[in-house]
Amino acid sequence: MSHQLVICLVAIAANLAGMLVIYALLSHAIARMAWQRGGSFGVIALVVIAQVFWIAPGLGIVEAQGGERAGSYVLWFGNWLVAGFSLVLFLKSAALIPIALNDAARMDGLGSLATWRHAILPFVRRDLIILALLTLMATLLPFWAVINQPKASDVISLYERGSTFAEHLFSMVVASLVGVIPLAVIFLAAKKRA
């Protein structure tokens, strides 16, 4: 197994683990928002974090490939697509969680983590599994060419135009923040319907 392939697979695994943590926090924030009729800022902040999180694994891929390949684009695009689905899935699931579970958790003295584990996770477990599969599919699929044909060129190049680390980082942050705009629109539209 080549060194580049190992770094790509580690970056994909780190991205998947980090995104699952972010989606767990997002499910908790959306459930709290549904129970308290507020908290939109926290949800949008988590969407921004979901869009910016991919930068660290993405830079690992770009630097491992000598800055010539744009495998990190796949991480951004995969996270961008899955984040939109996560908003819609969690809003639908949060509407099904009875507020009595939150009240019971507070009366039992449960903290945020225990409330999420006992009151929210049973309702969003299936959604988290679906999001994990979508994240894995969206980020791993373009690397099949690298796995099967090590000399094959990579996918669409957004970052080959930049030559320095700062240019790569700047283009990734800009792409992430621009990617938040349609996700915020999806969230606000779905929130009005819920």
TIRO-2110 file (N, C-alpha, C; in Angstrom, 1 decimal):
// TIRO-2110
0.8, -1.2, 0.0, N, 1, A
0.0, 0.0, 0.0, CA, 1, A
0.9, 1.2, 0.0, C, 1, A
0.6, 2.2, -0.9, N, 2, A
1.4, 3.4, -1.0, CA, 2, A
1.2, 4.3, 0.2, C, 2, A
2.2, 5.1, 0.4, N, 3, A
2.1, 6.1, 1.5, CA, 3, A
1.0, 7.1, 1.3, C, 3, A
0.8, 7.5, 0.0, N, 4, A
-0.3, 8.5, -0.3, CA, 4, A
-1.6, 7.9, 0.0, C, 4, A
-1.8, 6.6, -0.4, N, 5, A
-3.1, 6.0, -0.2, CA, 5, A
-3.4, 5.9, 1.3, C, 5, A
-2.4, 5.5, 2.1, N, 6, A
-2.6, 5.4, 3.6, CA, 6, A
-3.0, 6.8, 4.1, C, 6, A
-2.3, 7.9, 3.7, N, 7, A
-2.7, 9.2, 4.2, CA, 7, A
-4.1, 9.6, 3.7, C, 7, A
-4.5, 9.2, 2.5, N, 8, A
-5.9, 9.5, 2.1, CA, 8, A
-6.9, 8.8, 2.9, C, 8, A
-6.6, 7.5, 3.2, N, 9, A
-7.6, 6.7, 3.9, CA, 9, A
-7.7, 7.2, 5.4, C, 9, A
-6.5, 7.6, 6.0, N, 10, A
-6.5, 8.1, 7.3, CA, 10, A
-7.3, 9.5, 7.3, C, 10, A
-7.1, 10.3, 6.3, N, 11, A
-7.9, 11.5, 6.2, CA, 11, A
-9.4, 11.3, 6.1, C, 11, A
-9.8, 10.3, 5.3, N, 12, A
-11.2, 10.0, 5.2, CA, 12, A
-11.7, 9.5, 6.5, C, 12, A
-11.0, 8.6, 7.2, N, 13, A
-11.5, 8.1, 8.5, CA, 13, A
-11.6, 9.2, 9.5, C, 13, A
-10.6, 10.1, 9.5, N, 14, A
-10.7, 11.3, 10.4, CA, 14, A
-11.9, 12.2, 10.1, C, 14, A
-12.1, 12.4, 8.8, N, 15, A
-13.3, 13.1, 8.4, CA, 15, A
-14.6, 12.5, 8.8, C, 15, A
-14.7, 11.2, 8.6, N, 16, A
-15.9, 10.5, 9.0, CA, 16, A
-16.1, 10.5, 10.5, C, 16, A
-15.1, 10.3, 11.3, N, 17, A
-15.2, 10.4, 12.8, CA, 17, A
-15.6, 11.8, 13.2, C, 17, A
-14.9, 12.8, 12.7, N, 18, A
-15.2, 14.2, 13.1, CA, 18, A
-16.6, 14.6, 12.7, C, 18, A
-17.0, 14.2, 11.5, N, 19, A
-18.4, 14.5, 11.0, CA, 19, A
-19.5, 13.9, 11.9, C, 19, A
-19.2, 12.6, 12.3, N, 20, A
-20.2, 12.0, 13.2, CA, 20, A
-20.4, 12.7, 14.5, C, 20, A
-19.3, 13.2, 15.0, N, 21, A
-19.3, 13.9, 16.3, CA, 21, A
-20.1, 15.2, 16.0, C, 21, A
-19.8, 15.9, 14.9, N, 22, A
-20.5, 17.2, 14.6, CA, 22, A
-22.0, 16.9, 14.4, C, 22, A
-22.3, 15.8, 13.7, N, 23, A
-23.7, 15.5, 13.4, CA, 23, A
-24.5, 15.1, 14.7, C, 23, A
-23.8, 14.5, 15.7, N, 24, A
-24.4, 14.2, 17.0, CA, 24, A
-24.7, 15.5, 17.7, C, 24, A
-23.8, 16.4, 17.7, N, 25, A
-24.0, 17.7, 18.3, CA, 25, A
-25.1, 18.5, 17.6, C, 25, A
-25.2, 18.3, 16.2, N, 26, A
-26.2, 19.0, 15.5, CA, 26, A
-27.6, 18.4, 15.8, C, 26, A
-27.7, 17.1, 16.0, N, 27, A
-28.9, 16.5, 16.3, CA, 27, A
-29.4, 16.9, 17.7, C, 27, A
-28.5, 17.1, 18.6, N, 28, A
-28.8, 17.6, 20.0, CA, 28, A
-29.3, 19.1, 19.9, C, 28, A
-28.6, 19.9, 19.1, N, 29, A
-29.0, 21.3, 18.9, CA, 29, A
-30.4, 21.4, 18.3, C, 29, A
-30.6, 20.6, 17.3, N, 30, A
-31.9, 20.7, 16.6, CA, 30, A
-33.0, 20.2, 17.5, C, 30, A
-32.8, 19.2, 18.3, N, 31, A
-33.8, 18.7, 19.2, CA, 31, A
-34.1, 19.8, 20.3, C, 31, A
-33.1, 20.4, 20.8, N, 32, A
-33.3, 21.5, 21.8, CA, 32, A
-34.1, 22.6, 21.1, C, 32, A
-33.7, 22.9, 19.9, N, 33, A
-34.4, 24.0, 19.2, CA, 33, A
-35.9, 23.6, 19.0, C, 33, A
-36.2, 22.4, 18.7, N, 34, A
-37.6, 21.9, 18.5, CA, 34, A
-38.3, 22.0, 19.9, C, 34, A
-37.6, 21.7, 21.0, N, 35, A
-38.3, 21.7, 22.3, CA, 35, A
-38.5, 23.1, 22.8, C, 35, A
-37.6, 24.0, 22.5, N, 36, A
-37.6, 25.4, 23.1, CA, 36, A
-38.0, 26.4, 22.1, C, 36, A
-38.3, 26.1, 20.8, N, 37, A
-38.7, 27.0, 19.8, CA, 37, A
-37.6, 28.1, 19.6, C, 37, A
-36.4, 27.8, 19.5, N, 38, A
-35.3, 28.7, 19.3, CA, 38, A
-34.0, 28.0, 19.1, C, 38, A
-32.9, 28.7, 19.1, N, 39, A
-31.6, 28.1, 18.9, CA, 39, A
-31.1, 28.0, 17.5, C, 39, A
-31.7, 28.8, 16.6, N, 40, A
-31.3, 28.7, 15.2, CA, 40, A
-29.8, 29.0, 15.0, C, 40, A
-29.3, 30.0, 15.8, N, 41, A
-27.9, 30.4, 15.7, CA, 41, A
-27.0, 29.2, 16.0, C, 41, A
-27.3, 28.4, 17.0, N, 42, A
-26.5, 27.3, 17.3, CA, 42, A
-26.4, 26.3, 16.2, C, 42, A
-27.6, 26.1, 15.6, N, 43, A
-27.6, 25.1, 14.5, CA, 43, A
-26.8, 25.6, 13.3, C, 43, A
-27.0, 26.9, 12.9, N, 44, A
-26.2, 27.4, 11.8, CA, 44, A
-24.7, 27.4, 12.1, C, 44, A
-24.3, 27.7, 13.4, N, 45, A
-22.9, 27.6, 13.8, CA, 45, A
-22.4, 26.2, 13.6, C, 45, A
-23.1, 25.2, 13.9, N, 46, A
-22.7, 23.8, 13.7, CA, 46, A
-22.6, 23.5, 12.3, C, 46, A
-23.4, 24.0, 11.4, N, 47, A
-23.3, 23.8, 10.0, CA, 47, A
-22.0, 24.5, 9.5, C, 47, A
-21.7, 25.7, 10.0, N, 48, A
-20.4, 26.3, 9.6, CA, 48, A
-19.2, 25.4, 10.0, C, 48, A
-19.3, 24.9, 11.2, N, 49, A
-18.2, 24.0, 11.7, CA, 49, A
-18.1, 22.8, 10.9, C, 49, A
-19.3, 22.2, 10.4, N, 50, A
-19.3, 21.0, 9.6, CA, 50, A
-18.6, 21.4, 8.2, C, 50, A
-18.8, 22.6, 7.7, N, 51, A
-18.2, 22.9, 6.5, CA, 51, A
-16.7, 23.2, 6.6, C, 51, A
-16.3, 23.7, 7.8, N, 52, A
-14.9, 24.1, 7.9, CA, 52, A
-14.0, 22.9, 8.4, C, 52, A
-14.7, 21.9, 9.1, N, 53, A
-14.0, 20.8, 9.6, CA, 53, A
-13.2, 20.0, 8.6, C, 53, A
-13.7, 19.9, 7.4, N, 54, A
-13.0, 19.1, 6.4, CA, 54, A
-11.6, 19.6, 6.0, C, 54, A
-11.3, 20.9, 6.4, N, 55, A
-10.1, 21.5, 5.9, CA, 55, A
-8.8, 20.7, 6.4, C, 55, A
-8.8, 20.3, 7.7, N, 56, A
-7.6, 19.6, 8.2, CA, 56, A
-7.4, 18.3, 7.5, C, 56, A
-8.4, 17.4, 7.3, N, 57, A
-8.2, 16.2, 6.5, CA, 57, A
-7.8, 16.5, 5.1, C, 57, A
-8.5, 17.5, 4.5, N, 58, A
-8.2, 17.9, 3.1, CA, 58, A
-6.8, 18.4, 2.9, C, 58, A
-6.3, 19.2, 3.8, N, 59, A
-4.9, 19.6, 3.7, CA, 59, A
-4.0, 18.5, 3.8, C, 59, A
-4.3, 17.5, 4.6, N, 60, A
-3.5, 16.3, 4.7, CA, 60, A
-3.4, 15.6, 3.4, C, 60, A
-4.5, 15.5, 2.7, N, 61, A
-4.5, 14.9, 1.4, CA, 61, A
-3.7, 15.7, 0.4, C, 61, A
-3.9, 17.0, 0.3, N, 62, A
-3.2, 17.9, -0.6, CA, 62, A
-1.7, 17.8, -0.4, C, 62, A
-1.3, 17.9, 0.9, N, 63, A
0.1, 17.9, 1.1, CA, 63, A
0.7, 16.6, 0.9, C, 63, A
0.0, 15.5, 1.2, N, 64, A
0.6, 14.1, 0.9, CA, 64, A
0.7, 13.9, -0.6, C, 64, A
-0.1, 14.5, -1.4, N, 65, A
0.0, 14.3, -2.8, CA, 65, A
0.9, 15.4, -3.5, C, 65, A
1.6, 16.1, -2.7, N, 66, A
2.5, 17.1, -3.3, CA, 66, A
1.8, 18.4, -3.7, C, 66, A
0.6, 18.6, -3.3, N, 67, A
-0.2, 19.8, -3.7, CA, 67, A
-0.7, 19.7, -5.1, C, 67, A
-0.5, 18.6, -5.8, N, 68, A
-0.9, 18.5, -7.2, CA, 68, A
-2.3, 17.9, -7.4, C, 68, A
-2.8, 17.3, -6.4, N, 69, A
-4.1, 16.7, -6.6, CA, 69, A
-5.2, 17.4, -5.7, C, 69, A
-6.4, 17.2, -6.1, N, 70, A
-7.5, 17.9, -5.4, CA, 70, A
-8.4, 17.0, -4.7, C, 70, A
-7.9, 15.9, -4.1, N, 71, A
-8.7, 15.0, -3.4, CA, 71, A
-9.5, 15.7, -2.2, C, 71, A
-8.9, 16.8, -1.7, N, 72, A
-9.6, 17.5, -0.6, CA, 72, A
-10.9, 18.1, -1.1, C, 72, A
-11.0, 18.4, -2.4, N, 73, A
-12.3, 18.9, -3.0, CA, 73, A
-13.4, 17.9, -2.7, C, 73, A
-13.1, 16.6, -2.8, N, 74, A
-14.1, 15.6, -2.5, CA, 74, A
-14.6, 15.7, -1.1, C, 74, A
-13.7, 15.9, -0.2, N, 75, A
-14.1, 16.0, 1.2, CA, 75, A
-15.1, 17.1, 1.4, C, 75, A
-14.7, 18.3, 0.8, N, 76, A
-15.6, 19.4, 1.0, CA, 76, A
-17.0, 19.2, 0.3, C, 76, A
-17.0, 18.7, -0.9, N, 77, A
-18.2, 18.4, -1.6, CA, 77, A
-19.0, 17.4, -0.9, C, 77, A
-18.4, 16.3, -0.5, N, 78, A
-19.1, 15.3, 0.3, CA, 78, A
-19.7, 15.8, 1.6, C, 78, A
-19.0, 16.6, 2.3, N, 79, A
-19.5, 17.1, 3.6, CA, 79, A
-20.6, 18.1, 3.3, C, 79, A
-20.4, 18.9, 2.2, N, 80, A
-21.4, 19.9, 1.9, CA, 80, A
-22.8, 19.2, 1.5, C, 80, A
-22.7, 18.2, 0.7, N, 81, A
-24.0, 17.4, 0.4, CA, 81, A
-24.6, 16.8, 1.6, C, 81, A
-23.8, 16.1, 2.4, N, 82, A
-24.3, 15.3, 3.5, CA, 82, A
-24.9, 16.3, 4.6, C, 82, A
-24.2, 17.5, 4.8, N, 83, A
-24.7, 18.4, 5.8, CA, 83, A
-26.1, 18.9, 5.4, C, 83, A
-26.4, 19.1, 4.2, N, 84, A
-27.8, 19.5, 3.8, CA, 84, A
-28.8, 18.4, 4.1, C, 84, A
-28.4, 17.1, 3.8, N, 85, A
-29.3, 16.0, 4.1, CA, 85, A
-29.5, 15.9, 5.7, C, 85, A
-28.4, 16.2, 6.4, N, 86, A
-28.5, 16.0, 7.9, CA, 86, A
-29.5, 17.0, 8.5, C, 86, A
-29.5, 18.2, 7.9, N, 87, A
-30.5, 19.2, 8.4, CA, 87, A
-31.9, 18.8, 8.3, C, 87, A
-32.2, 18.3, 7.1, N, 88, A
-33.6, 17.9, 6.8, CA, 88, A
-33.9, 16.6, 7.7, C, 88, A
-33.0, 15.6, 7.7, N, 89, A
-33.3, 14.4, 8.5, CA, 89, A
-33.5, 14.7, 10.0, C, 89, A
-32.6, 15.6, 10.5, N, 90, A
-32.7, 15.9, 12.0, CA, 90, A
-33.9, 16.7, 12.3, C, 90, A
-34.3, 17.6, 11.4, N, 91, A
-35.5, 18.4, 11.7, CA, 91, A
-36.7, 17.5, 11.7, C, 91, A
-36.8, 16.6, 10.8, N, 92, A
-37.9, 15.6, 10.8, CA, 92, A
-37.9, 14.7, 12.0, C, 92, A
-36.7, 14.2, 12.4, N, 93, A
-36.6, 13.4, 13.6, CA, 93, A
-36.9, 14.1, 14.8, C, 93, A
-36.4, 15.4, 14.9, N, 94, A
-36.6, 16.2, 16.2, CA, 94, A
-38.1, 16.5, 16.4, C, 94, A
-38.8, 16.6, 15.3, N, 95, A
-40.3, 16.8, 15.5, CA, 95, A
-41.0, 15.6, 16.1, C, 95, A
-40.4, 14.5, 16.0, N, 96, A
-41.0, 13.3, 16.6, CA, 96, A
-40.6, 13.0, 18.1, C, 96, A
-39.6, 13.7, 18.6, N, 97, A
-39.2, 13.5, 19.9, CA, 97, A
-40.1, 14.2, 20.9, C, 97, A
-40.8, 13.5, 21.8, N, 98, A
-41.7, 14.2, 22.7, CA, 98, A
-40.9, 15.1, 23.7, C, 98, A
-41.5, 16.2, 23.9, N, 99, A
-40.9, 17.2, 24.9, CA, 99, A
-40.9, 16.6, 26.3, C, 99, A
-41.7, 15.6, 26.5, N, 100, A
-41.8, 15.0, 27.9, CA, 100, A
-40.5, 14.3, 28.2, C, 100, A
-39.8, 13.8, 27.2, N, 101, A
-38.5, 13.2, 27.4, CA, 101, A
-37.5, 14.2, 27.9, C, 101, A
-37.5, 15.4, 27.4, N, 102, A
-36.6, 16.4, 27.9, CA, 102, A
-36.9, 16.8, 29.3, C, 102, A
-38.2, 16.9, 29.6, N, 103, A
-38.6, 17.3, 30.9, CA, 103, A
-38.3, 16.2, 31.9, C, 103, A
-38.4, 14.9, 31.5, N, 104, A
-38.1, 13.8, 32.4, CA, 104, A
-36.6, 13.8, 32.6, C, 104, A
-35.8, 14.0, 31.6, N, 105, A
-34.3, 14.0, 31.7, CA, 105, A
-33.9, 15.1, 32.7, C, 105, A
-34.5, 16.3, 32.6, N, 106, A
-34.2, 17.4, 33.5, CA, 106, A
-34.6, 17.1, 34.9, C, 106, A
-35.7, 16.5, 35.1, N, 107, A
-36.2, 16.1, 36.5, CA, 107, A
-35.3, 15.0, 37.1, C, 107, A
-34.7, 14.1, 36.2, N, 108, A
-33.8, 13.1, 36.7, CA, 108, A
-32.4, 13.7, 36.9, C, 108, A
-32.2, 14.9, 36.6, N, 109, A
-30.9, 15.5, 36.8, CA, 109, A
-29.8, 15.1, 35.8, C, 109, A
-30.3, 14.7, 34.6, N, 110, A
-29.3, 14.4, 33.5, CA, 110, A
-28.7, 15.6, 32.9, C, 110, A
-27.4, 15.5, 32.6, N, 111, A
-26.7, 16.6, 31.9, CA, 111, A
-27.0, 16.5, 30.4, C, 111, A
-26.3, 17.3, 29.6, N, 112, A
-26.6, 17.4, 28.2, CA, 112, A
-26.2, 16.1, 27.5, C, 112, A
-25.1, 15.5, 27.8, N, 113, A
-24.6, 14.3, 27.2, CA, 113, A
-25.6, 13.1, 27.5, C, 113, A
-26.0, 13.0, 28.7, N, 114, A
-26.9, 11.9, 29.1, CA, 114, A
-28.3, 12.2, 28.5, C, 114, A
-28.7, 13.4, 28.4, N, 115, A
-30.0, 13.7, 27.7, CA, 115, A
-30.0, 13.3, 26.3, C, 115, A
-28.8, 13.6, 25.6, N, 116, A
-28.7, 13.3, 24.2, CA, 116, A
-28.7, 11.7, 24.1, C, 116, A
-28.0, 11.1, 25.0, N, 117, A
-27.9, 9.6, 24.9, CA, 117, A
-29.2, 8.9, 25.1, C, 117, A
-30.0, 9.3, 26.1, N, 118, A
-31.2, 8.6, 26.5, CA, 118, A
-32.4, 9.2, 25.8, C, 118, A
-32.5, 10.4, 25.5, N, 119, A
-33.7, 11.0, 24.9, CA, 119, A
-33.6, 11.3, 23.4, C, 119, A
-32.5, 11.6, 22.9, N, 120, A
-32.4, 12.0, 21.5, CA, 120, A
-31.8, 10.9, 20.6, C, 120, A
-30.7, 10.2, 21.1, N, 121, A
-30.1, 9.2, 20.3, CA, 121, A
-31.0, 8.1, 19.8, C, 121, A
-32.0, 7.6, 20.6, N, 122, A
-32.9, 6.6, 20.1, CA, 122, A
-33.7, 7.0, 18.8, C, 122, A
-33.9, 8.3, 18.7, N, 123, A
-34.7, 8.8, 17.6, CA, 123, A
-33.9, 9.2, 16.4, C, 123, A
-32.6, 9.4, 16.6, N, 124, A
-31.7, 9.9, 15.5, CA, 124, A
-30.6, 8.8, 15.1, C, 124, A
-30.6, 7.7, 15.8, N, 125, A
-29.6, 6.6, 15.6, CA, 125, A
-29.6, 6.2, 14.1, C, 125, A
-30.8, 6.0, 13.6, N, 126, A
-30.9, 5.6, 12.1, CA, 126, A
-30.4, 6.7, 11.2, C, 126, A
-30.7, 7.9, 11.6, N, 127, A
-30.2, 9.1, 10.8, CA, 127, A
-28.7, 9.2, 10.8, C, 127, A
-28.1, 8.9, 12.0, N, 128, A
-26.6, 9.0, 12.1, CA, 128, A
-26.0, 7.9, 11.2, C, 128, A
-26.6, 6.7, 11.2, N, 129, A
-26.1, 5.6, 10.4, CA, 129, A
-26.2, 6.0, 8.9, C, 129, A
-27.3, 6.5, 8.5, N, 130, A
-27.4, 6.9, 7.1, CA, 130, A
-26.4, 8.0, 6.7, C, 130, A
-26.2, 9.0, 7.6, N, 131, A
-25.3, 10.1, 7.3, CA, 131, A
-23.8, 9.5, 7.3, C, 131, A
-23.5, 8.6, 8.1, N, 132, A
-22.2, 8.0, 8.1, CA, 132, A
-22.0, 7.3, 6.8, C, 132, A
-22.9, 6.5, 6.3, N, 133, A
-22.8, 5.9, 5.0, CA, 133, A
-22.7, 6.9, 3.9, C, 133, A
-23.5, 7.9, 3.9, N, 134, A
-23.4, 8.9, 2.8, CA, 134, A
-22.1, 9.7, 2.9, C, 134, A
-21.6, 10.0, 4.1, N, 135, A
-20.3, 10.6, 4.2, CA, 135, A
-19.2, 9.7, 3.6, C, 135, A
-19.2, 8.5, 4.0, N, 136, A
-18.2, 7.5, 3.5, CA, 136, A
-18.3, 7.4, 2.0, C, 136, A
-19.5, 7.3, 1.4, N, 137, A
-19.7, 7.1, 0.0, CA, 137, A
-19.2, 8.4, -0.7, C, 137, A
-19.6, 9.5, -0.2, N, 138, A
-19.2, 10.8, -0.9, CA, 138, A
-17.8, 11.1, -0.9, C, 138, A
-17.1, 10.6, 0.2, N, 139, A
-15.6, 10.9, 0.2, CA, 139, A
-14.7, 9.8, -0.3, C, 139, A
-15.2, 8.6, -0.3, N, 140, A
-14.4, 7.5, -0.7, CA, 140, A
-14.5, 7.2, -2.2, C, 140, A
-15.6, 7.4, -2.8, N, 141, A
-15.8, 7.1, -4.2, CA, 141, A
-14.8, 7.6, -5.2, C, 141, A
-14.4, 8.9, -5.1, N, 142, A
-13.4, 9.4, -6.1, CA, 142, A
-12.0, 8.8, -5.8, C, 142, A
-11.7, 8.2, -4.7, N, 143, A
-10.4, 7.6, -4.5, CA, 143, A
-10.3, 6.2, -5.0, C, 143, A
-11.4, 5.6, -5.6, N, 144, A
-11.3, 4.3, -6.1, CA, 144, A
-10.3, 4.3, -7.3, C, 144, A
-10.2, 5.4, -8.0, N, 145, A
-9.2, 5.4, -9.1, CA, 145, A
-7.8, 5.4, -8.6, C, 145, A
-7.6, 6.1, -7.4, N, 146, A
-6.3, 6.1, -6.8, CA, 146, A
-5.9, 4.7, -6.3, C, 146, A
-7.0, 4.0, -5.7, N, 147, A
-6.7, 2.7, -5.2, CA, 147, A
-6.5, 1.7, -6.3, C, 147, A
-7.3, 1.7, -7.4, N, 148, A
-7.1, 0.8, -8.4, CA, 148, A
-6.0, 1.1, -9.4, C, 148, A
-5.8, 2.4, -9.7, N, 149, A
-4.8, 2.8, -10.7, CA, 149, A
-4.0, 3.9, -10.0, C, 149, A
-2.9, 3.6, -9.4, N, 150, A
-2.2, 4.6, -8.6, CA, 150, A
-1.7, 5.8, -9.5, C, 150, A
-1.5, 5.6, -10.8, N, 151, A
-1.0, 6.6, -11.7, CA, 151, A
-2.1, 7.5, -12.3, C, 151, A
-3.4, 7.2, -11.9, N, 152, A
-4.5, 7.9, -12.5, CA, 152, A
-4.6, 9.3, -11.9, C, 152, A
-5.1, 10.2, -12.7, N, 153, A
-5.3, 11.6, -12.2, CA, 153, A
-6.5, 11.6, -11.3, C, 153, A
-6.5, 12.7, -10.5, N, 154, A
-7.5, 12.8, -9.5, CA, 154, A
-8.7, 13.6, -10.0, C, 154, A
-9.7, 13.9, -9.2, N, 155, A
-10.9, 14.5, -9.6, CA, 155, A
-10.7, 16.0, -9.9, C, 155, A
-11.8, 16.7, -10.1, N, 156, A
-11.8, 18.1, -10.4, CA, 156, A
-10.8, 18.9, -9.5, C, 156, A
-10.1, 19.8, -10.0, N, 157, A
-9.1, 20.5, -9.3, CA, 157, A
-9.5, 21.9, -9.0, C, 157, A
-9.8, 22.2, -7.7, N, 158, A
-10.0, 23.6, -7.3, CA, 158, A
-8.8, 24.2, -6.8, C, 158, A
-7.9, 23.4, -6.2, N, 159, A
-6.8, 23.9, -5.4, CA, 159, A
-5.5, 23.9, -6.1, C, 159, A
-5.4, 23.3, -7.4, N, 160, A
-4.2, 23.3, -8.1, CA, 160, A
-3.7, 24.7, -8.5, C, 160, A
-4.6, 25.6, -8.5, N, 161, A
-4.2, 27.0, -8.9, CA, 161, A
-3.4, 27.6, -7.9, C, 161, A
-3.6, 27.3, -6.6, N, 162, A
-2.7, 27.8, -5.5, CA, 162, A
-1.4, 27.0, -5.4, C, 162, A
-0.4, 27.8, -5.1, N, 163, A
0.9, 27.1, -5.0, CA, 163, A
1.4, 27.0, -3.5, C, 163, A
0.9, 27.9, -2.7, N, 164, A
1.4, 27.9, -1.3, CA, 164, A
0.4, 27.3, -0.4, C, 164, A
0.8, 27.0, 0.8, N, 165, A
-0.1, 26.5, 1.9, CA, 165, A
-1.1, 27.5, 2.2, C, 165, A
-0.8, 28.8, 2.3, N, 166, A
-1.7, 29.9, 2.6, CA, 166, A
-2.8, 30.0, 1.5, C, 166, A
-2.4, 29.9, 0.2, N, 167, A
-3.4, 29.9, -0.8, CA, 167, A
-4.4, 28.8, -0.8, C, 167, A
-3.8, 27.6, -0.5, N, 168, A
-4.7, 26.4, -0.4, CA, 168, A
-5.7, 26.6, 0.8, C, 168, A
-5.2, 27.1, 1.9, N, 169, A
-6.0, 27.3, 3.1, CA, 169, A
-7.1, 28.3, 2.8, C, 169, A
-6.7, 29.5, 2.2, N, 170, A
-7.6, 30.5, 1.9, CA, 170, A
-8.7, 30.0, 1.0, C, 170, A
-8.4, 29.3, -0.1, N, 171, A
-9.4, 28.8, -1.0, CA, 171, A
-10.4, 27.8, -0.3, C, 171, A
-9.8, 27.0, 0.6, N, 172, A
-10.7, 26.1, 1.3, CA, 172, A
-11.6, 26.8, 2.3, C, 172, A
-11.2, 27.8, 3.0, N, 173, A
-12.0, 28.5, 3.9, CA, 173, A
-13.1, 29.2, 3.1, C, 173, A
-12.8, 29.9, 2.0, N, 174, A
-13.8, 30.6, 1.2, CA, 174, A
-14.8, 29.6, 0.7, C, 174, A
-14.3, 28.4, 0.1, N, 175, A
-15.3, 27.4, -0.4, CA, 175, A
-16.2, 27.0, 0.7, C, 175, A
-15.7, 26.8, 1.9, N, 176, A
-16.5, 26.3, 3.0, CA, 176, A
-17.6, 27.3, 3.4, C, 176, A
-17.2, 28.6, 3.5, N, 177, A
-18.1, 29.6, 3.9, CA, 177, A
-19.2, 29.9, 2.8, C, 177, A
-18.8, 29.8, 1.6, N, 178, A
-19.8, 30.0, 0.5, CA, 178, A
-20.7, 28.7, 0.5, C, 178, A
-20.2, 27.6, 0.9, N, 179, A
-21.0, 26.4, 0.9, CA, 179, A
-22.1, 26.4, 2.0, C, 179, A
-21.9, 27.2, 3.0, N, 180, A
-22.8, 27.4, 4.1, CA, 180, A
-24.1, 28.1, 3.7, C, 180, A
-24.0, 29.0, 2.8, N, 181, A
-25.1, 29.8, 2.4, CA, 181, A
-26.3, 28.9, 1.9, C, 181, A
-26.2, 28.0, 0.9, N, 182, A
-27.3, 27.2, 0.6, CA, 182, A
-27.8, 26.3, 1.7, C, 182, A
-26.9, 25.8, 2.6, N, 183, A
-27.3, 25.0, 3.7, CA, 183, A
-28.1, 25.8, 4.7, C, 183, A
-27.8, 27.0, 4.9, N, 184, A
-28.6, 27.9, 5.8, CA, 184, A
-29.9, 28.1, 5.2, C, 184, A
-30.0, 28.3, 3.9, N, 185, A
-31.3, 28.5, 3.3, CA, 185, A
-32.2, 27.2, 3.4, C, 185, A
-31.5, 26.0, 3.2, N, 186, A
-32.2, 24.7, 3.4, CA, 186, A
-32.8, 24.6, 4.8, C, 186, A
-31.9, 25.0, 5.8, N, 187, A
-32.3, 24.9, 7.2, CA, 187, A
-33.5, 25.8, 7.5, C, 187, A
-33.4, 27.0, 7.1, N, 188, A
-34.5, 28.0, 7.4, CA, 188, A
-35.8, 27.6, 6.7, C, 188, A
-35.7, 27.1, 5.5, N, 189, A
-36.9, 26.7, 4.7, CA, 189, A
-37.5, 25.5, 5.4, C, 189, A
-36.7, 24.5, 5.8, N, 190, A
-37.2, 23.3, 6.5, CA, 190, A
-37.8, 23.7, 7.9, C, 190, A
-37.2, 24.6, 8.5, N, 191, A
-37.6, 25.0, 9.9, CA, 191, A
-39.0, 25.6, 9.8, C, 191, A
-39.3, 26.4, 8.7, N, 192, A
-40.6, 27.0, 8.5, CA, 192, A
-41.6, 26.0, 8.3, C, 192, A
-41.3, 24.9, 7.6, N, 193, A
-42.3, 23.8, 7.3, CA, 193, A
-42.5, 22.9, 8.5, C, 193, A
-41.5, 22.8, 9.4, N, 194, A
-41.7, 21.9, 10.6, CA, 194, A
-42.6, 22.4, 11.6, C, 194, A
END
